[in-house]
Amino acid sequence: MKNIPEKFSVSSLPPSSGRSGILFVVATPIGNREDITLRALRTLQEVDVIAAEDTRHTGNLLKHFEISKPIVSCHQNSNPEKILYLLAEGKSVALVTDAGTPGISDPGTKFVSATVSAGFSISSIPGASAFLTALSASGFPANTFSFLGYAPQKKGRETFFRSLREQKETVIFYESTHRILKCLESLVKEIPNRQIVVARELTKLHEEFLRGTPEDAQEVLKHSPEKQKGEFVVLVAPDRFHLEIRVPKK
């Protein structure tokens, strides 16, 4: 593969090689590698280049499945035209992010948007998504719901949690290991009686769904520091919705 210029514009893209490049948006596992699809594996094996958010992380995934392909870095600060240059050469490119479906709370969106605007073809290879995985096991209404991405770190955080009072449908958002306790404190303050689910370690050995009120989840995590690690999916039930919860028999 030829070196890609560090700086170039759309006008500097090379002339088409005669075949149109195509961008494959490929979902990868969110934890358990067995969740990768057969179609995703075939796509990764057949494309010319793989564009990865984290080349080391993706390299480990490819090594596990014995796939050897050129990898280029396409992270949050990368120029989207890096991919456009490859597509203009007629290359097929697989876009993958660290985990799950590209474009869902990660840098994937800007690369897809740039590809659409440049007039190249796109194909989506569906697969794992953390918020849908959590929603499917929550027991909360899923005919309509709101996915809010990551809760704000600082600016707008108080407004974010206060707005949950008014939500009439299931709400889903992500929270980090460093802020999960503060998140639960905010939920206790704003919606103390609403049912929530805190999903952790999804698809992994220690997968867990904490169900109940915000205070219930807060008590579990406060007294179990080992459960405060990892990325969390938080689901908030609609107002006036109540789900009877029974502890599963072991």
C-alpha positions as CSV (number, residue, x, y, z in Angstrom):
1,M,0.0,0.0,0.0
2,K,1.4,3.4,-0.9
3,N,2.0,6.0,1.7
4,I,-0.9,8.3,2.4
5,P,0.0,12.0,2.4
6,E,-0.2,13.6,5.8
7,K,-1.8,16.7,4.3
8,F,-4.1,16.9,1.3
9,S,-7.5,18.1,0.2
10,V,-10.3,16.6,-1.8
11,S,-8.9,18.3,-4.9
12,S,-5.6,16.4,-4.4
13,L,-7.2,13.0,-4.3
14,P,-5.8,10.6,-7.0
15,P,-7.8,9.9,-10.1
16,S,-10.0,6.8,-9.9
17,S,-8.4,3.5,-10.8
18,G,-11.4,2.5,-12.8
19,R,-13.2,0.8,-10.0
20,S,-15.1,2.6,-7.2
21,G,-13.8,2.2,-3.7
22,I,-16.3,1.1,-1.0
23,L,-16.3,1.7,2.7
24,F,-17.5,-1.2,4.9
25,V,-18.7,-0.1,8.3
26,V,-17.9,-3.2,10.4
27,A,-19.2,-3.9,13.9
28,T,-16.9,-5.8,16.2
29,P,-17.4,-7.5,19.5
30,I,-18.0,-5.4,22.7
31,G,-16.2,-7.9,24.9
32,N,-16.7,-11.5,23.8
33,R,-14.9,-12.3,20.6
34,E,-17.3,-15.1,19.8
35,D,-19.9,-12.4,19.0
36,I,-18.2,-11.4,15.8
37,T,-20.3,-12.3,12.8
38,L,-19.3,-14.6,9.9
39,R,-20.0,-11.7,7.5
40,A,-17.7,-9.4,9.5
41,L,-14.9,-11.9,9.4
42,R,-15.3,-12.4,5.6
43,T,-15.3,-8.6,5.1
44,L,-12.2,-8.1,7.1
45,Q,-10.5,-10.9,5.2
46,E,-11.5,-9.5,1.8
47,V,-11.0,-5.7,2.0
48,D,-7.8,-4.1,0.9
49,V,-7.3,-2.0,4.0
50,I,-8.7,-1.8,7.6
51,A,-9.1,1.7,9.1
52,A,-9.1,1.3,12.9
53,E,-9.7,3.7,15.8
54,D,-6.9,1.9,17.8
55,T,-4.5,-0.1,15.5
56,R,-3.1,-2.1,18.4
57,H,-6.5,-3.2,19.7
58,T,-7.7,-4.1,16.2
59,G,-4.4,-5.8,15.5
60,N,-5.0,-8.1,18.4
61,L,-8.5,-8.9,17.1
62,L,-7.2,-9.7,13.6
63,K,-4.4,-11.8,15.0
64,H,-6.9,-13.9,17.0
65,F,-8.8,-14.7,13.8
66,E,-5.6,-15.1,11.8
67,I,-6.4,-12.2,9.5
68,S,-3.4,-10.2,8.0
69,K,-4.3,-6.9,6.4
70,P,-2.8,-3.4,6.2
71,I,-4.1,-1.2,9.0
72,V,-4.3,2.6,9.1
73,S,-5.1,4.7,12.1
74,C,-8.4,6.6,12.0
75,H,-9.0,8.0,15.5
76,Q,-10.8,11.1,16.8
77,N,-8.1,13.5,15.6
78,S,-7.5,11.9,12.2
79,N,-8.3,13.6,8.9
80,P,-11.3,11.8,7.3
81,E,-9.6,12.4,3.9
82,K,-7.2,9.6,4.8
83,I,-10.0,7.2,4.0
84,L,-11.2,9.2,1.0
85,Y,-7.7,8.9,-0.5
86,L,-7.9,5.2,-0.3
87,L,-11.4,5.0,-1.7
88,A,-10.4,7.3,-4.6
89,E,-7.7,4.8,-5.5
90,G,-10.4,2.1,-5.8
91,K,-9.5,0.5,-2.5
92,S,-12.1,-1.4,-0.3
93,V,-11.8,-0.2,3.3
94,A,-13.2,-1.7,6.5
95,L,-13.9,0.9,9.2
96,V,-13.8,-0.5,12.7
97,T,-13.7,1.2,16.1
98,D,-12.6,-0.2,19.5
99,A,-15.8,-2.1,20.2
100,G,-19.3,-2.4,18.8
101,T,-20.8,-0.6,15.9
102,P,-18.8,2.3,14.4
103,G,-20.6,5.7,14.8
104,I,-22.2,4.9,18.1
105,S,-20.5,7.2,20.6
106,D,-17.2,6.9,18.9
107,P,-15.2,8.7,16.0
108,G,-16.8,6.5,13.3
109,T,-19.5,9.1,12.4
110,K,-17.1,11.7,10.9
111,F,-15.5,9.1,8.6
112,V,-18.9,7.9,7.4
113,S,-20.2,11.4,6.9
114,A,-17.1,12.4,4.9
115,T,-17.5,9.3,2.7
116,V,-21.1,10.1,2.0
117,S,-20.3,13.7,1.1
118,A,-17.5,12.6,-1.2
119,G,-19.9,10.3,-3.1
120,F,-18.4,6.9,-2.3
121,S,-20.4,3.8,-1.6
122,I,-21.0,2.5,1.9
123,S,-22.0,-0.9,3.2
124,S,-22.9,-1.6,6.8
125,I,-21.9,-4.9,8.4
126,P,-24.1,-5.1,11.5
127,G,-23.2,-6.7,14.8
128,A,-22.8,-5.9,18.5
129,S,-23.9,-2.7,20.1
130,A,-23.6,-2.2,23.9
131,F,-26.7,-0.1,24.4
132,L,-28.9,-2.5,22.4
133,T,-27.4,-5.5,24.2
134,A,-28.4,-3.9,27.5
135,L,-31.8,-2.8,26.3
136,S,-32.7,-6.3,25.1
137,A,-32.1,-7.7,28.6
138,S,-33.5,-4.8,30.6
139,G,-37.2,-5.7,30.6
140,F,-38.0,-2.0,30.0
141,P,-40.2,-0.9,27.1
142,A,-38.3,-0.9,23.9
143,N,-40.9,0.1,21.3
144,T,-39.7,3.7,21.7
145,F,-36.5,4.8,23.6
146,S,-33.9,7.5,23.7
147,F,-30.2,6.8,23.5
148,L,-28.1,9.7,24.8
149,G,-24.6,8.6,24.3
150,Y,-22.2,9.4,27.2
151,A,-23.4,11.5,30.0
152,P,-21.6,14.9,29.9
153,Q,-18.4,15.0,32.0
154,K,-18.7,18.6,33.3
155,K,-20.6,21.2,31.3
156,G,-24.3,20.3,31.1
157,R,-24.1,17.3,33.5
158,E,-26.5,18.7,36.0
159,T,-29.0,19.6,33.3
160,F,-28.6,16.2,31.7
161,F,-29.7,14.4,34.9
162,R,-32.5,16.8,35.7
163,S,-33.9,16.3,32.2
164,L,-34.5,12.6,33.0
165,R,-37.5,13.7,35.2
166,E,-39.4,14.6,32.1
167,Q,-38.6,11.5,30.0
168,K,-41.7,9.4,29.1
169,E,-39.8,6.6,27.4
170,T,-36.9,4.3,28.3
171,V,-33.6,6.3,28.3
172,I,-30.2,4.7,27.8
173,F,-26.8,6.3,28.2
174,Y,-23.1,5.3,28.8
175,E,-21.1,6.1,31.9
176,S,-17.4,5.6,32.7
177,T,-15.8,3.8,35.6
178,H,-14.6,7.1,37.1
179,R,-18.0,8.7,37.2
180,I,-20.5,5.8,37.8
181,L,-20.9,6.6,41.6
182,K,-21.4,10.3,40.9
183,C,-23.9,9.3,38.2
184,L,-25.9,7.2,40.7
185,E,-25.8,10.1,43.2
186,S,-27.4,12.3,40.6
187,L,-30.0,9.7,39.8
188,V,-30.8,9.4,43.5
189,K,-31.3,13.1,43.7
190,E,-33.3,13.6,40.5
191,I,-35.3,10.4,40.0
192,P,-35.1,8.5,43.3
193,N,-38.2,6.3,42.7
194,R,-37.6,5.5,39.1
195,Q,-36.5,2.0,38.2
196,I,-33.1,1.7,36.5
197,V,-30.8,-1.0,35.2
198,V,-27.0,-0.7,35.4
199,A,-25.3,-3.1,33.0
200,R,-21.7,-3.9,33.4
201,E,-19.1,-6.2,31.8
202,L,-21.6,-7.0,29.0
203,T,-20.9,-10.3,27.1
204,K,-17.9,-11.0,29.4
205,L,-17.5,-13.6,32.1
206,H,-18.7,-11.3,34.9
207,E,-21.6,-9.7,33.0
208,E,-24.1,-8.3,35.5
209,F,-27.4,-6.4,35.5
210,L,-28.1,-4.3,38.6
211,R,-31.9,-3.7,38.8
212,G,-33.9,-1.6,41.1
213,T,-33.9,2.1,42.2
214,P,-30.9,4.3,41.8
215,E,-30.2,3.9,45.6
216,D,-30.3,0.1,45.2
217,A,-27.6,0.2,42.5
218,Q,-25.6,2.8,44.5
219,E,-25.5,0.5,47.6
220,V,-24.2,-2.4,45.6
221,L,-21.4,-0.5,43.9
222,K,-20.4,1.4,47.1
223,H,-19.8,-1.9,48.9
224,S,-18.2,-3.7,46.0
225,P,-15.3,-1.6,44.6
226,E,-14.5,-4.4,42.1
227,K,-17.8,-3.8,40.4
228,Q,-17.0,-0.2,39.8
229,K,-14.6,-1.1,37.0
230,G,-15.3,-1.0,33.3
231,E,-17.8,0.8,31.1
232,F,-21.4,1.0,32.1
233,V,-24.7,1.2,30.3
234,V,-27.4,2.9,32.4
235,L,-31.1,2.4,31.5
236,V,-33.9,4.5,33.1
237,A,-37.4,3.2,32.9
238,P,-40.3,5.5,31.8
239,D,-42.2,7.4,34.4
240,R,-45.0,5.3,36.0
241,F,-43.5,2.1,34.6
242,H,-43.0,-0.6,37.2
243,L,-41.4,-4.0,36.6
244,E,-41.6,-6.7,39.3
245,I,-38.1,-7.9,40.1
246,R,-37.3,-11.2,41.6
247,V,-33.8,-12.4,42.3
248,P,-32.9,-15.3,40.0
249,K,-32.4,-18.7,41.6
250,K,-28.8,-19.9,41.6
